[in-house]
Amino acid sequence: MENREKTVEVLNDLIEINNDRADGFEKASADIKEENIDLKAVFDKLASESRTNVIELAGLVGENGEKPDSGNTILGTLHRAWIDIKAGFGGDDRHSILAECERGEDAIKKSYRDALQENELEAGVREVLLSQQQGVNAGHDAIKALRDAQKVID
């Protein structure tokens, strides 16, 4: 029973951070200015990826006889508020947007890394998390590459 409880806790934590990621990218996509419109497709894709992750994770929580979380983390909510404040003071240039997105991507990468270090996870859950981690890592790398390319231009 302890393994099931730990598995559900890990899955619910990942649901929350995927909700944070999706909300963050959806917000970034909605707020994007015309000169950065090319980022919209990237942000929309990553938001969709996290929404799909949430559905998959919620299914695993349900298979363990529990109700999945549906909210966000406090830190994710604070991060989005910080982005709003920063944009209000002129921090909405392309490099700043991408740097903030990368900070969020660093957080979700760490969450998956930490989750996969749990020894009590069932094998099927571990496989799903490894698969999702690959997508998260690819998303992080894409954002980082865009940010680095912008640094060169600036």
C-alpha positions in Angstrom: 0.0 0.0 0.0 2.9 2.4 0.7 4.1 2.0 -2.9 0.7 2.9 -4.2 0.6 6.0 -2.0 4.1 7.1 -3.1 3.2 6.4 -6.7 0.0 8.5 -6.5 1.9 11.3 -4.7 4.6 11.4 -7.5 2.0 11.3 -10.2 -0.1 14.1 -8.7 3.1 16.3 -8.3 3.8 15.8 -12.0 0.2 16.6 -12.9 0.5 19.9 -11.1 3.8 20.9 -12.8 2.5 19.8 -16.2 -0.6 22.1 -15.5 1.9 24.9 -14.7 3.8 24.3 -17.9 0.7 24.2 -20.0 -0.8 27.3 -18.4 2.5 29.1 -18.7 2.9 28.3 -22.4 -0.7 29.1 -23.1 -0.3 32.4 -21.4 2.9 33.1 -23.3 1.2 32.2 -26.6 -1.8 34.4 -25.9 0.4 37.4 -24.9 2.9 37.1 -27.7 3.5 40.3 -29.8 3.5 40.3 -33.6 7.3 40.4 -33.8 7.5 37.1 -32.0 4.6 35.4 -33.6 6.8 32.5 -34.8 7.1 31.4 -31.1 3.3 30.8 -30.9 3.5 27.4 -32.6 6.3 26.3 -30.3 4.4 27.4 -27.2 1.2 25.9 -28.4 2.9 22.5 -29.1 4.5 22.4 -25.7 1.3 23.4 -23.9 -0.5 20.6 -25.8 2.2 18.1 -24.9 1.7 18.9 -21.2 -2.1 18.6 -21.4 -1.6 15.2 -23.0 0.8 14.3 -20.2 -1.8 15.3 -17.6 -4.4 13.1 -19.1 -2.0 10.1 -19.1 -0.9 10.8 -15.6 -4.4 11.2 -14.3 -5.3 7.8 -15.9 -2.4 6.3 -13.9 -3.7 7.9 -10.7 -7.1 6.5 -11.4 -5.7 3.0 -12.0 -4.3 3.3 -8.5 -7.7 3.9 -7.1 -7.3 7.6 -6.3 -8.6 10.9 -7.7 -6.0 12.9 -9.6 -5.1 16.5 -8.7 -6.3 19.1 -11.1 -4.5 22.3 -9.9 -1.2 24.0 -10.2 1.8 24.4 -7.9 2.1 27.6 -5.9 5.6 28.2 -7.4 4.1 27.9 -10.9 1.4 30.4 -10.1 4.0 32.8 -8.6 6.2 32.4 -11.7 3.4 33.4 -14.0 2.6 36.4 -11.8 6.3 37.3 -12.0 6.2 37.1 -15.8 3.2 39.5 -15.8 5.1 42.0 -13.5 8.3 41.8 -15.6 6.4 42.3 -18.8 4.8 45.4 -17.3 8.3 46.9 -16.8 9.4 46.2 -20.4 10.7 42.7 -19.9 8.7 41.3 -22.8 11.5 41.2 -25.4 12.1 37.9 -27.2 15.2 37.0 -25.1 13.4 37.7 -21.8 10.4 35.6 -22.9 12.5 32.7 -23.8 14.7 32.9 -20.7 11.6 32.8 -18.5 10.3 29.8 -20.5 13.6 28.1 -20.0 13.4 28.6 -16.2 10.0 26.9 -16.3 11.4 24.1 -18.4 14.3 23.6 -15.9 11.7 23.1 -13.2 9.8 20.5 -15.0 13.0 18.6 -16.0 14.0 18.5 -12.3 10.5 17.2 -11.3 10.8 14.3 -13.8 14.4 13.6 -12.7 13.3 13.6 -9.1 10.2 11.4 -9.8 12.3 8.8 -11.6 14.7 8.5 -8.6 11.8 7.1 -6.6 12.5 3.4 -6.1 8.9 2.6 -5.1 7.4 3.4 -8.5 5.7 0.6 -10.4 7.4 -0.5 -13.6 4.5 0.6 -15.9 4.5 4.1 -14.2 8.3 4.4 -14.6 7.9 3.6 -18.4 5.3 6.3 -18.8 7.5 8.8 -16.9 10.6 8.0 -18.9 8.6 8.6 -22.2 7.2 11.9 -20.9 10.6 12.9 -19.7 12.0 12.5 -23.2 9.4 15.0 -24.5 10.0 17.4 -21.7 13.8 17.3 -22.3 13.2 17.9 -26.0 11.0 20.9 -25.2 13.6 22.3 -22.9 16.3 21.9 -25.5 14.1 23.6 -28.2 13.5 26.6 -25.9 17.1 26.8 -24.9 18.2 26.7 -28.5 15.8 29.6 -29.4 17.0 31.6 -26.4 20.7 31.0 -27.3 20.0 32.0 -30.9 18.4 35.2 -29.8 21.4 36.0 -27.5 23.6 35.8 -30.6 21.3 38.2 -32.5 21.1 40.7 -29.7 
